[in-house]
Each structure stands twice: as structure tokens, then as C-alpha cells.
Amino acid sequence: MEKVLIEDLMLNVNNESAEHDELNQETIVSIFLSVTNFQKSLSTKYRRSFEAFRTTIEAIILKELQNIFYQLLLKRQSPVSDHSQRIVAVMLSWGIYGASVDWQDNSTIPPEEYITLALPYITHGIKFLDSDK
């Protein structure tokens, strides 16, 4: 099942992130929507077993998001060390994943509106990486 989940996620999120060359608001919204769509799809397809596999699904999503964000951060050619950029990728992946879970469990607004509320805080942090240039 793990292999199928990875392939399905890769199709959803990587297709979206491949359309973007840089880490900006549009990319973040696109990735967030891909993750929420992926989770909605899984919870519909695997209604009975979704909760049982939630930890596995979480690990897969986080790993893939970390890779995507890290690659996008490297493209920025920031003076920040690779180690720091990897940490930022981890924080972004957890933030996006956590927001998608919160949206799924607690929100009544559309996912586009939900993530738009958080964008100023996310992008301000990303711009901070470029402040040493």
C-alpha cells in the first residue's frame, strides 16, 4: 500500500510543483491544494482504513514535501547554508501538512481561502532567507 500511496502522491504534488520554478505564493497554494486533494481522495477511497494508515500517510507526505521544498529552496541560490535550507524545508513541509490536516478536520472554508490566510506569514519567513544577499 505504501508504494501505491507514494505513486499517487507523487502524481498529485509533483505535477503541481513541476509547474513552478520558484518558491512563491502561487507554488505554496498549489502544493497545499494538491495535498488537501490527495487527502480527500484517500479518505474517500479508503474510508474504513484511512485513520489506521494516517501515520504512514503522514510520513509519506512529509518526506515528499521536504524533498520538493528543499529543491525549490536550492533554486533560490540563497547565501543560507544547505543545512539551514533543509531545516526550512522541514518546517515548511510540517506547516503545509499540519494546515492540510487542520483544514480537513476543522475548517468549513474552501482550501484556497484557508491557505491564503496563512500566506503572509509563510512568505515573510521565506523572504527572510534572502535578507543576507
The first five atom37 places (N, CA, C, CB, O) and aatype in JSON, in Angstrom:
{
  "aatype": [12, 6, 11, 19, 10, 9, 6, 3, 10, 12, 10, 2, 19, 2, 2, 6, 15, 0, 6, 8, 3, 6, 10, 2, 5, 6, 16, 9, 19, 15, 9, 13, 10, 15, 19, 16, 2, 13, 5, 11, 15, 10, 15, 16, 11, 18, 1, 1, 15, 13, 6, 0, 13, 1, 16, 16, 9, 6, 0, 9, 9, 10, 11, 6, 10, 5, 2, 9, 13, 18, 5, 10, 10, 10, 11, 1, 5, 15, 14, 19, 15, 3, 8, 15, 5, 1, 9, 19, 0, 19, 12, 10, 15, 17, 7, 9, 18, 7, 0, 15, 19, 3, 17, 5, 3, 2, 15, 16, 9, 14, 14, 6, 6, 18, 9, 16, 10, 0, 10, 14, 18, 9, 16, 8, 7, 9, 11, 13, 10, 3, 15, 3, 11],
  "atom_mask": [
    [1, 1, 1, 1, 1],
    [1, 1, 1, 1, 1],
    [1, 1, 1, 1, 1],
    [1, 1, 1, 1, 1],
    [1, 1, 1, 1, 1],
    [1, 1, 1, 1, 1],
    [1, 1, 1, 1, 1],
    [1, 1, 1, 1, 1],
    [1, 1, 1, 1, 1],
    [1, 1, 1, 1, 1],
    [1, 1, 1, 1, 1],
    [1, 1, 1, 1, 1],
    [1, 1, 1, 1, 1],
    [1, 1, 1, 1, 1],
    [1, 1, 1, 1, 1],
    [1, 1, 1, 1, 1],
    [1, 1, 1, 1, 1],
    [1, 1, 1, 1, 1],
    [1, 1, 1, 1, 1],
    [1, 1, 1, 1, 1],
    [1, 1, 1, 1, 1],
    [1, 1, 1, 1, 1],
    [1, 1, 1, 1, 1],
    [1, 1, 1, 1, 1],
    [1, 1, 1, 1, 1],
    [1, 1, 1, 1, 1],
    [1, 1, 1, 1, 1],
    [1, 1, 1, 1, 1],
    [1, 1, 1, 1, 1],
    [1, 1, 1, 1, 1],
    [1, 1, 1, 1, 1],
    [1, 1, 1, 1, 1],
    [1, 1, 1, 1, 1],
    [1, 1, 1, 1, 1],
    [1, 1, 1, 1, 1],
    [1, 1, 1, 1, 1],
    [1, 1, 1, 1, 1],
    [1, 1, 1, 1, 1],
    [1, 1, 1, 1, 1],
    [1, 1, 1, 1, 1],
    [1, 1, 1, 1, 1],
    [1, 1, 1, 1, 1],
    [1, 1, 1, 1, 1],
    [1, 1, 1, 1, 1],
    [1, 1, 1, 1, 1],
    [1, 1, 1, 1, 1],
    [1, 1, 1, 1, 1],
    [1, 1, 1, 1, 1],
    [1, 1, 1, 1, 1],
    [1, 1, 1, 1, 1],
    [1, 1, 1, 1, 1],
    [1, 1, 1, 1, 1],
    [1, 1, 1, 1, 1],
    [1, 1, 1, 1, 1],
    [1, 1, 1, 1, 1],
    [1, 1, 1, 1, 1],
    [1, 1, 1, 1, 1],
    [1, 1, 1, 1, 1],
    [1, 1, 1, 1, 1],
    [1, 1, 1, 1, 1],
    [1, 1, 1, 1, 1],
    [1, 1, 1, 1, 1],
    [1, 1, 1, 1, 1],
    [1, 1, 1, 1, 1],
    [1, 1, 1, 1, 1],
    [1, 1, 1, 1, 1],
    [1, 1, 1, 1, 1],
    [1, 1, 1, 1, 1],
    [1, 1, 1, 1, 1],
    [1, 1, 1, 1, 1],
    [1, 1, 1, 1, 1],
    [1, 1, 1, 1, 1],
    [1, 1, 1, 1, 1],
    [1, 1, 1, 1, 1],
    [1, 1, 1, 1, 1],
    [1, 1, 1, 1, 1],
    [1, 1, 1, 1, 1],
    [1, 1, 1, 1, 1],
    [1, 1, 1, 1, 1],
    [1, 1, 1, 1, 1],
    [1, 1, 1, 1, 1],
    [1, 1, 1, 1, 1],
    [1, 1, 1, 1, 1],
    [1, 1, 1, 1, 1],
    [1, 1, 1, 1, 1],
    [1, 1, 1, 1, 1],
    [1, 1, 1, 1, 1],
    [1, 1, 1, 1, 1],
    [1, 1, 1, 1, 1],
    [1, 1, 1, 1, 1],
    [1, 1, 1, 1, 1],
    [1, 1, 1, 1, 1],
    [1, 1, 1, 1, 1],
    [1, 1, 1, 1, 1],
    [1, 1, 1, 0, 1],
    [1, 1, 1, 1, 1],
    [1, 1, 1, 1, 1],
    [1, 1, 1, 0, 1],
    [1, 1, 1, 1, 1],
    [1, 1, 1, 1, 1],
    [1, 1, 1, 1, 1],
    [1, 1, 1, 1, 1],
    [1, 1, 1, 1, 1],
    [1, 1, 1, 1, 1],
    [1, 1, 1, 1, 1],
    [1, 1, 1, 1, 1],
    [1, 1, 1, 1, 1],
    [1, 1, 1, 1, 1],
    [1, 1, 1, 1, 1],
    [1, 1, 1, 1, 1],
    [1, 1, 1, 1, 1],
    [1, 1, 1, 1, 1],
    [1, 1, 1, 1, 1],
    [1, 1, 1, 1, 1],
    [1, 1, 1, 1, 1],
    [1, 1, 1, 1, 1],
    [1, 1, 1, 1, 1],
    [1, 1, 1, 1, 1],
    [1, 1, 1, 1, 1],
    [1, 1, 1, 1, 1],
    [1, 1, 1, 1, 1],
    [1, 1, 1, 1, 1],
    [1, 1, 1, 1, 1],
    [1, 1, 1, 1, 1],
    [1, 1, 1, 0, 1],
    [1, 1, 1, 1, 1],
    [1, 1, 1, 1, 1],
    [1, 1, 1, 1, 1],
    [1, 1, 1, 1, 1],
    [1, 1, 1, 1, 1],
    [1, 1, 1, 1, 1],
    [1, 1, 1, 1, 1],
    [1, 1, 1, 1, 1]
  ],
  "atom_positions": [
    [[0.82, -1.2, 0.0], [0.0, 0.0, 0.0], [0.87, 1.26, 0.0], [-0.93, 0.0, 1.21], [0.52, 2.27, -0.61]],
    [[2.0, 1.18, 0.7], [2.88, 2.35, 0.78], [3.35, 2.79, -0.6], [4.09, 2.04, 1.67], [3.39, 3.98, -0.9]],
    [[3.69, 1.83, -1.44], [4.15, 2.13, -2.79], [3.06, 2.84, -3.6], [4.59, 0.84, -3.5], [3.34, 3.79, -4.33]],
    [[1.83, 2.37, -3.47], [0.7, 2.98, -4.17], [0.48, 4.4, -3.68], [-0.58, 2.13, -3.99], [0.22, 5.3, -4.48]],
    [[0.57, 4.6, -2.37], [0.39, 5.94, -1.8], [1.45, 6.9, -2.31], [0.43, 5.88, -0.28], [1.15, 8.04, -2.67]],
    [[2.69, 6.44, -2.34], [3.78, 7.3, -2.81], [3.56, 7.68, -4.27], [5.14, 6.59, -2.65], [3.71, 8.85, -4.64]],
    [[3.2, 6.7, -5.09], [2.97, 6.99, -6.51], [1.82, 7.96, -6.7], [2.69, 5.69, -7.27], [1.9, 8.88, -7.52]],
    [[0.75, 7.77, -5.94], [-0.41, 8.65, -6.04], [-0.05, 10.07, -5.59], [-1.57, 8.11, -5.19], [-0.42, 11.04, -6.25]],
    [[0.67, 10.18, -4.5], [1.09, 11.49, -4.0], [2.04, 12.16, -5.0], [1.77, 11.36, -2.64], [1.9, 13.34, -5.29]],
    [[2.99, 11.39, -5.5], [3.95, 11.94, -6.45], [3.22, 12.5, -7.67], [4.97, 10.86, -6.88], [3.57, 13.57, -8.18]],
    [[2.23, 11.78, -8.13], [1.45, 12.25, -9.27], [0.77, 13.57, -8.96], [0.41, 11.2, -9.67], [0.81, 14.5, -9.77]],
    [[0.15, 13.67, -7.79], [-0.58, 14.88, -7.41], [0.35, 16.06, -7.14], [-1.42, 14.61, -6.19], [0.25, 17.09, -7.79]],
    [[1.23, 15.9, -6.18], [2.05, 17.02, -5.71], [3.17, 17.35, -6.69], [2.64, 16.7, -4.34], [3.41, 18.52, -6.97]],
    [[3.85, 16.36, -7.2], [4.96, 16.64, -8.12], [4.48, 17.27, -9.41], [5.72, 15.38, -8.41], [5.18, 18.12, -9.97]],
    [[3.33, 16.87, -9.9], [2.79, 17.51, -11.1], [2.56, 18.99, -10.85], [1.49, 16.84, -11.55], [2.84, 19.83, -11.7]],
    [[2.04, 19.31, -9.69], [1.79, 20.7, -9.33], [3.1, 21.47, -9.15], [0.95, 20.79, -8.06], [3.26, 22.57, -9.67]],
    [[4.03, 20.89, -8.41], [5.27, 21.61, -8.13], [6.15, 21.72, -9.37], [6.04, 20.93, -7.0], [6.95, 22.65, -9.48]],
    [[6.02, 20.78, -10.3], [6.82, 20.82, -11.53], [6.44, 22.03, -12.38], [6.63, 19.53, -12.33], [7.24, 22.51, -13.18]],
    [[5.23, 22.51, -12.2], [4.78, 23.67, -12.95], [5.39, 24.97, -12.43], [3.27, 23.77, -12.91], [5.26, 26.02, -13.05]],
    [[6.06, 24.9, -11.29], [6.6, 26.09, -10.66], [8.12, 25.97, -10.52], [5.96, 26.32, -9.27], [8.64, 24.95, -10.07]],
    [[8.81, 27.03, -10.93], [10.26, 27.03, -10.86], [10.79, 27.66, -9.58], [10.83, 27.75, -12.04], [11.97, 27.53, -9.26]],
    [[9.93, 28.35, -8.87], [10.39, 29.03, -7.67], [9.38, 28.88, -6.54], [10.65, 30.51, -7.95], [8.21, 28.57, -6.76]],
    [[9.88, 29.1, -5.35], [9.03, 29.01, -4.17], [8.4, 30.38, -3.92], [9.85, 28.54, -2.92], [9.06, 31.31, -3.45]],
    [[7.13, 30.49, -4.25], [6.4, 31.73, -4.05], [4.98, 31.4, -3.6], [6.38, 32.59, -5.36], [4.65, 30.24, -3.36]],
    [[4.14, 32.43, -3.49], [2.78, 32.21, -3.0], [2.0, 31.23, -3.88], [2.03, 33.53, -2.93], [1.32, 30.35, -3.37]],
    [[2.12, 31.39, -5.16], [1.4, 30.52, -6.1], [1.81, 29.06, -5.91], [1.66, 30.95, -7.55], [0.97, 28.16, -5.92]],
    [[3.1, 28.83, -5.74], [3.61, 27.47, -5.53], [3.08, 26.89, -4.23], [5.14, 27.46, -5.54], [2.66, 25.73, -4.18]],
    [[3.11, 27.67, -3.17], [2.64, 27.2, -1.87], [1.16, 26.84, -1.93], [2.89, 28.27, -0.78], [0.75, 25.8, -1.42]],
    [[0.36, 27.71, -2.54], [-1.07, 27.43, -2.68], [-1.28, 26.16, -3.48], [-1.81, 28.61, -3.35], [-2.08, 25.3, -3.1]],
    [[-0.57, 26.03, -4.56], [-0.7, 24.86, -5.43], [-0.35, 23.57, -4.7], [0.2, 25.02, -6.66], [-1.06, 22.57, -4.82]],
    [[0.74, 23.59, -3.95], [1.15, 22.4, -3.2], [0.13, 22.09, -2.1], [2.56, 22.61, -2.58], [-0.23, 20.93, -1.9]],
    [[-0.33, 23.12, -1.41], [-1.34, 22.91, -0.36], [-2.6, 22.27, -0.95], [-1.69, 24.25, 0.33], [-3.15, 21.32, -0.38]],
    [[-3.06, 22.79, -2.07], [-4.26, 22.24, -2.7], [-4.04, 20.8, -3.15], [-4.68, 23.1, -3.9], [-4.95, 19.98, -3.05]],
    [[-2.85, 20.5, -3.64], [-2.55, 19.12, -4.03], [-2.61, 18.18, -2.84], [-1.16, 19.05, -4.68], [-3.16, 17.08, -2.93]],
    [[-2.05, 18.62, -1.72], [-2.06, 17.79, -0.51], [-3.48, 17.6, 0.0], [-1.18, 18.41, 0.59], [-3.87, 16.49, 0.36]],
    [[-4.27, 18.68, 0.02], [-5.65, 18.53, 0.5], [-6.47, 17.65, -0.43], [-6.32, 19.91, 0.63], [-7.28, 16.84, 0.03]],
    [[-6.26, 17.79, -1.73], [-6.97, 16.92, -2.69], [-6.55, 15.47, -2.52], [-6.7, 17.38, -4.13], [-7.39, 14.56, -2.6]],
    [[-5.27, 15.25, -2.3], [-4.75, 13.89, -2.08], [-5.39, 13.28, -0.84], [-3.21, 13.91, -1.95], [-5.83, 12.13, -0.86]],
    [[-5.44, 14.04, 0.24], [-6.02, 13.53, 1.49], [-7.52, 13.28, 1.35], [-5.77, 14.51, 2.63], [-8.03, 12.28, 1.85]],
    [[-8.23, 14.17, 0.67], [-9.66, 13.96, 0.45], [-9.89, 12.7, -0.37], [-10.29, 15.18, -0.26], [-10.79, 11.91, -0.08]],
    [[-9.07, 12.52, -1.39], [-9.19, 11.35, -2.24], [-8.95, 10.07, -1.44], [-8.19, 11.43, -3.41], [-9.7, 9.1, -1.58]],
    [[-7.91, 10.07, -0.62], [-7.61, 8.89, 0.19], [-8.72, 8.6, 1.2], [-6.29, 9.07, 0.93], [-9.12, 7.45, 1.38]],
    [[-9.21, 9.64, 1.85], [-10.24, 9.41, 2.87], [-11.53, 8.91, 2.23], [-10.51, 10.69, 3.66], [-12.32, 8.23, 2.88]],
    [[-11.75, 9.24, 0.96], [-12.92, 8.74, 0.25], [-12.69, 7.3, -0.23], [-13.25, 9.64, -0.95], [-13.55, 6.44, -0.04]],
    [[-11.53, 7.07, -0.84], [-11.22, 5.73, -1.38], [-11.09, 4.69, -0.28], [-9.93, 5.77, -2.19], [-11.58, 3.56, -0.39]],
    [[-10.41, 5.08, 0.8], [-10.09, 4.13, 1.87], [-10.78, 4.55, 3.17], [-8.56, 4.05, 2.08], [-10.15, 4.61, 4.23]],
    [[-12.05, 4.85, 3.08], [-12.81, 5.39, 4.21], [-12.58, 4.6, 5.5], [-14.29, 5.39, 3.88], [-12.36, 5.19, 6.55]],
    [[-12.64, 3.29, 5.42], [-12.53, 2.46, 6.62], [-11.11, 2.37, 7.17], [-13.03, 1.06, 6.32], [-10.92, 2.27, 8.39]],
    [[-10.13, 2.41, 6.3], [-8.76, 2.22, 6.77], [-7.94, 3.51, 6.82], [-8.06, 1.22, 5.88], [-6.77, 3.48, 7.2]],
    [[-8.53, 4.63, 6.43], [-7.78, 5.89, 6.37], [-7.14, 6.23, 7.71], [-8.7, 7.02, 5.94], [-5.95, 6.55, 7.76]],
    [[-7.9, 6.18, 8.78], [-7.37, 6.52, 10.11], [-6.27, 5.55, 10.53], [-8.49, 6.52, 11.15], [-5.29, 5.96, 11.16]],
    [[-6.41, 4.29, 10.19], [-5.4, 3.29, 10.57], [-4.07, 3.56, 9.87], [-5.89, 1.88, 10.22], [-3.01, 3.27, 10.42]],
    [[-4.14, 4.11, 8.67], [-2.92, 4.36, 7.9], [-2.48, 5.83, 7.95], [-3.13, 3.96, 6.46], [-1.56, 6.22, 7.24]],
    [[-3.12, 6.62, 8.78], [-2.83, 8.05, 8.83], [-1.36, 8.34, 9.14], [-3.71, 8.73, 9.87], [-0.78, 9.26, 8.56]],
    [[-0.75, 7.57, 10.02], [0.67, 7.78, 10.36], [1.56, 7.49, 9.16], [1.07, 6.88, 11.55], [2.51, 8.23, 8.89]],
    [[1.26, 6.44, 8.44], [2.03, 6.09, 7.23], [1.84, 7.17, 6.17], [1.59, 4.71, 6.67], [2.8, 7.6, 5.53]],
    [[0.61, 7.59, 5.99], [0.3, 8.64, 5.01], [1.04, 9.92, 5.38], [-1.22, 8.9, 4.94], [1.62, 10.58, 4.51]],
    [[1.03, 10.27, 6.65], [1.73, 11.47, 7.13], [3.22, 11.4, 6.8], [1.53, 11.63, 8.65], [3.78, 12.36, 6.29]],
    [[3.85, 10.28, 7.1], [5.29, 10.13, 6.85], [5.6, 10.27, 5.36], [5.78, 8.76, 7.36], [6.59, 10.9, 4.99]],
    [[4.77, 9.69, 4.52], [4.99, 9.76, 3.07], [4.84, 11.2, 2.58], [4.0, 8.84, 2.32], [5.69, 11.7, 1.84]],
    [[3.77, 11.85, 3.0], [3.54, 13.23, 2.57], [4.68, 14.14, 3.04], [2.2, 13.75, 3.11], [5.2, 14.93, 2.26]],
    [[5.06, 14.02, 4.3], [6.13, 14.87, 4.84], [7.45, 14.67, 4.11], [6.32, 14.6, 6.32], [8.14, 15.64, 3.79]],
    [[7.8, 13.43, 3.84], [9.06, 13.15, 3.14], [9.05, 13.77, 1.74], [9.3, 11.63, 3.04], [10.02, 14.4, 1.33]],
    [[7.95, 13.59, 1.02], [7.87, 14.14, -0.33], [7.86, 15.67, -0.32], [6.63, 13.61, -1.04], [8.51, 16.31, -1.14]],
    [[7.11, 16.26, 0.61], [7.09, 17.72, 0.71], [8.46, 18.28, 1.06], [6.06, 18.16, 1.75], [8.87, 19.3, 0.51]],
    [[9.17, 17.62, 1.97], [10.52, 18.07, 2.32], [11.42, 18.08, 1.09], [11.13, 17.16, 3.41], [12.16, 19.04, 0.87]],
    [[11.35, 17.04, 0.3], [12.17, 16.98, -0.92], [11.8, 18.09, -1.89], [12.01, 15.62, -1.61], [12.67, 18.74, -2.46]],
    [[10.51, 18.3, -2.09], [10.05, 19.34, -3.01], [10.48, 20.72, -2.53], [8.52, 19.28, -3.17], [11.04, 21.49, -3.31]],
    [[10.23, 21.03, -1.26], [10.59, 22.34, -0.74], [12.11, 22.55, -0.75], [10.05, 22.52, 0.67], [12.59, 23.64, -1.05]],
    [[12.86, 21.52, -0.42], [14.32, 21.64, -0.42], [14.83, 21.97, -1.82], [14.97, 20.34, 0.11], [15.69, 22.83, -1.99]],
    [[14.31, 21.27, -2.82], [14.73, 21.53, -4.2], [14.36, 22.96, -4.63], [14.1, 20.51, -5.16], [15.15, 23.63, -5.29]],
    [[13.17, 23.4, -4.26], [12.76, 24.76, -4.59], [13.62, 25.8, -3.87], [11.28, 24.97, -4.24], [13.95, 26.84, -4.44]],
    [[13.98, 25.53, -2.63], [14.84, 26.45, -1.88], [16.24, 26.51, -2.48], [14.93, 26.02, -0.41], [16.84, 27.58, -2.54]],
    [[16.76, 25.38, -2.93], [18.09, 25.37, -3.55], [18.11, 26.22, -4.82], [18.52, 23.94, -3.88], [19.13, 26.84, -5.13]],
    [[17.01, 26.25, -5.54], [16.93, 27.06, -6.77], [17.03, 28.55, -6.48], [15.63, 26.76, -7.51], [17.38, 29.33, -7.36]],
    [[16.72, 28.95, -5.25], [16.76, 30.37, -4.88], [18.19, 30.9, -4.79], [16.05, 30.58, -3.54], [18.4, 32.11, -4.8]],
    [[19.15, 30.01, -4.71], [20.56, 30.37, -4.59], [20.78, 31.37, -3.46], [21.08, 30.95, -5.91], [21.45, 32.39, -3.62]],
    [[20.21, 31.06, -2.34], [20.33, 31.89, -1.14], [21.7, 31.68, -0.51], [19.2, 31.55, -0.12], [22.29, 30.6, -0.64]],
    [[22.23, 32.7, 0.17], [23.51, 32.53, 0.84], [23.41, 31.66, 2.1], [24.07, 33.9, 1.22], [24.43, 31.36, 2.73]],
    [[22.22, 31.25, 2.45], [21.99, 30.42, 3.63], [22.54, 29.02, 3.36], [20.48, 30.37, 4.0], [22.44, 28.52, 2.24]],
    [[23.1, 28.39, 4.38], [23.7, 27.07, 4.22], [22.67, 26.02, 3.81], [24.38, 26.64, 5.52], [21.47, 26.17, 4.05]],
    [[23.17, 24.95, 3.18], [22.3, 23.84, 2.79], [21.58, 23.26, 4.0], [23.1, 22.74, 2.07], [20.41, 22.9, 3.93]],
    [[22.31, 23.17, 5.1], [21.71, 22.63, 6.33], [20.52, 23.48, 6.78], [22.77, 22.56, 7.45], [19.47, 22.95, 7.14]],
    [[20.69, 24.79, 6.74], [19.6, 25.69, 7.12], [18.43, 25.57, 6.16], [20.1, 27.14, 7.17], [17.27, 25.61, 6.57]],
    [[18.74, 25.43, 4.88], [17.67, 25.29, 3.89], [16.91, 23.98, 4.08], [18.24, 25.36, 2.47], [15.7, 23.92, 3.86]],
    [[17.61, 22.95, 4.49], [16.95, 21.67, 4.76], [16.01, 21.83, 5.97], [18.0, 20.55, 5.03], [14.9, 21.29, 5.97]],
    [[16.45, 22.58, 6.97], [15.6, 22.83, 8.14], [14.35, 23.61, 7.73], [16.39, 23.6, 9.24], [13.25, 23.3, 8.17]],
    [[14.54, 24.62, 6.89], [13.39, 25.39, 6.4], [12.44, 24.48, 5.62], [13.87, 26.57, 5.5], [11.22, 24.61, 5.75]],
    [[12.98, 23.58, 4.82], [12.14, 22.64, 4.06], [11.32, 21.75, 5.0], [13.01, 21.76, 3.14], [10.15, 21.47, 4.74]],
    [[11.95, 21.32, 6.09], [11.23, 20.51, 7.09], [10.11, 21.33, 7.71], [12.21, 20.0, 8.19], [8.98, 20.84, 7.85]],
    [[10.41, 22.56, 8.09], [9.39, 23.41, 8.71], [8.24, 23.7, 7.76], [10.02, 24.72, 9.19], [7.08, 23.67, 8.16]],
    [[8.56, 23.99, 6.51], [7.51, 24.24, 5.52], [6.64, 23.01, 5.3], [8.13, 24.69, 4.19], [5.42, 23.1, 5.22]],
    [[7.29, 21.84, 5.21], [6.52, 20.62, 4.96], [5.59, 20.31, 6.12], [7.47, 19.43, 4.72], [4.43, 19.95, 5.91]],
    [[6.08, 20.46, 7.35], [5.22, 20.23, 8.52], [4.11, 21.27, 8.57], [6.05, 20.27, 9.82], [2.97, 20.95, 8.92]],
    [[4.43, 22.51, 8.24], [3.42, 23.57, 8.25], [2.31, 23.32, 7.24], [0.0, 0.0, 0.0], [1.13, 23.45, 7.56]],
    [[2.69, 22.97, 6.03], [1.7, 22.7, 4.98], [0.9, 21.45, 5.33], [2.39, 22.53, 3.61], [-0.32, 21.44, 5.19]],
    [[1.59, 20.41, 5.78], [0.87, 19.19, 6.14], [-0.08, 19.45, 7.32], [1.86, 18.06, 6.49], [-1.25, 19.06, 7.28]],
    [[0.42, 20.11, 8.35], [-0.41, 20.4, 9.52], [-1.62, 21.25, 9.15], [0.0, 0.0, 0.0], [-2.72, 21.02, 9.65]],
    [[-1.4, 22.23, 8.28], [-2.51, 23.07, 7.83], [-3.53, 22.25, 7.05], [-1.99, 24.24, 6.97], [-4.74, 22.47, 7.18]],
    [[-3.06, 21.31, 6.24], [-3.99, 20.49, 5.46], [-4.82, 19.58, 6.37], [-3.23, 19.64, 4.43], [-6.01, 19.37, 6.12]],
    [[-4.2, 19.06, 7.42], [-4.94, 18.22, 8.38], [-5.95, 19.08, 9.14], [-3.95, 17.53, 9.37], [-7.09, 18.67, 9.34]],
    [[-5.52, 20.27, 9.58], [-6.44, 21.16, 10.29], [-7.6, 21.55, 9.39], [-5.7, 22.42, 10.78], [-8.75, 21.57, 9.82]],
    [[-7.3, 21.86, 8.13], [-8.37, 22.22, 7.2], [-9.36, 21.06, 7.05], [-7.78, 22.6, 5.82], [-10.57, 21.25, 7.1]],
    [[-8.82, 19.87, 6.87], [-9.66, 18.69, 6.67], [-10.52, 18.4, 7.91], [-8.8, 17.47, 6.34], [-11.7, 18.07, 7.78]],
    [[-9.94, 18.54, 9.09], [-10.64, 18.17, 10.32], [-11.52, 19.28, 10.9], [-9.65, 17.77, 11.35], [-12.53, 18.99, 11.56]],
    [[-11.16, 20.54, 10.67], [-11.82, 21.63, 11.41], [-12.38, 22.77, 10.59], [-10.87, 22.17, 12.36], [-13.09, 23.62, 11.14]],
    [[-12.1, 22.83, 9.32], [-12.46, 24.03, 8.57], [-13.72, 23.85, 7.73], [-11.32, 24.43, 7.67], [-14.03, 22.76, 7.26]],
    [[-14.42, 24.95, 7.58], [-15.61, 24.95, 6.73], [-15.41, 25.84, 5.5], [-16.83, 25.42, 7.52], [-16.28, 25.92, 4.64]],
    [[-14.26, 26.52, 5.43], [-13.98, 27.38, 4.28], [-13.24, 26.59, 3.22], [-13.17, 28.63, 4.71], [-12.62, 25.57, 3.53]],
    [[-13.29, 27.04, 1.97], [-12.56, 26.34, 0.9], [-11.05, 26.34, 1.19], [-12.85, 27.01, -0.47], [-10.54, 27.26, 1.83]],
    [[-10.34, 25.31, 0.71], [-8.9, 25.23, 0.98], [-8.12, 26.43, 0.45], [-8.34, 23.96, 0.38], [-7.14, 26.84, 1.06]],
    [[-8.54, 26.99, -0.68], [-7.86, 28.16, -1.25], [-7.92, 29.33, -0.27], [-8.49, 28.55, -2.6], [-6.93, 30.03, -0.07]],
    [[-9.08, 29.53, 0.31], [-9.26, 30.63, 1.27], [-8.47, 30.36, 2.55], [-10.76, 30.81, 1.6], [-7.87, 31.27, 3.12]],
    [[-8.47, 29.11, 2.99], [-7.75, 28.72, 4.2], [-6.26, 29.04, 4.08], [-7.96, 27.22, 4.49], [-5.7, 29.71, 4.95]],
    [[-5.63, 28.56, 3.01], [-4.17, 28.75, 2.88], [-3.83, 30.22, 2.63], [-3.62, 27.88, 1.73], [-2.76, 30.68, 3.02]],
    [[-4.72, 30.95, 1.99], [-4.48, 32.37, 1.74], [-4.34, 33.14, 3.05], [-5.61, 32.96, 0.9], [-3.6, 34.13, 3.12]],
    [[-5.04, 32.7, 4.08], [-4.94, 33.36, 5.38], [-3.54, 33.21, 5.99], [-5.98, 32.79, 6.34], [-3.1, 34.08, 6.74]],
    [[-2.85, 32.13, 5.67], [-1.52, 31.88, 6.23], [-0.38, 32.39, 5.36], [-1.34, 30.4, 6.45], [0.75, 32.51, 5.83]],
    [[-0.65, 32.7, 4.11], [0.41, 33.07, 3.17], [1.32, 34.21, 3.63], [-0.19, 33.46, 1.87], [2.53, 34.09, 3.48]],
    [[0.8, 35.3, 4.18], [1.71, 36.38, 4.59], [2.78, 35.92, 5.59], [0.91, 37.52, 5.2], [3.92, 36.38, 5.54]],
    [[2.41, 35.02, 6.48], [3.35, 34.54, 7.49], [4.38, 33.59, 6.89], [2.6, 33.83, 8.63], [5.55, 33.61, 7.27]],
    [[3.94, 32.78, 5.96], [4.84, 31.84, 5.3], [5.82, 32.59, 4.41], [4.05, 30.8, 4.47], [7.03, 32.37, 4.49]],
    [[5.31, 33.47, 3.56], [6.18, 34.15, 2.6], [7.11, 35.14, 3.27], [5.35, 34.86, 1.55], [8.22, 35.38, 2.79]],
    [[6.7, 35.73, 4.37], [7.6, 36.64, 5.1], [8.82, 35.86, 5.58], [6.86, 37.31, 6.3], [9.95, 36.36, 5.51]],
    [[8.61, 34.67, 6.07], [9.72, 33.84, 6.52], [10.64, 33.44, 5.38], [0.0, 0.0, 0.0], [11.86, 33.39, 5.55]],
    [[10.08, 33.16, 4.22], [10.89, 32.78, 3.06], [11.72, 33.98, 2.6], [10.0, 32.26, 1.9], [12.89, 33.82, 2.26]],
    [[11.13, 35.16, 2.58], [11.86, 36.37, 2.18], [13.01, 36.65, 3.13], [10.91, 37.58, 2.12], [14.03, 37.21, 2.73]],
    [[12.85, 36.26, 4.39], [13.9, 36.46, 5.39], [15.18, 35.72, 4.97], [13.42, 35.97, 6.76], [16.28, 36.18, 5.28]],
    [[15.03, 34.59, 4.28], [16.21, 33.84, 3.82], [17.06, 34.66, 2.85], [15.77, 32.53, 3.15], [18.27, 34.47, 2.78]],
    [[16.43, 35.55, 2.12], [17.14, 36.35, 1.13], [17.72, 37.63, 1.71], [16.22, 36.68, -0.01], [18.38, 38.38, 0.99]],
    [[17.5, 37.9, 2.98], [17.92, 39.17, 3.57], [19.43, 39.31, 3.68], [17.31, 39.33, 4.93], [19.93, 40.42, 3.87]],
    [[20.17, 38.21, 3.57], [21.63, 38.28, 3.67], [22.29, 38.57, 2.32], [22.17, 36.97, 4.22], [23.51, 38.74, 2.26]],
    [[21.51, 38.64, 1.26], [22.09, 38.87, -0.07], [22.63, 40.26, -0.2], [21.07, 38.62, -1.16], [23.16, 40.63, -1.25]]
  ]
}
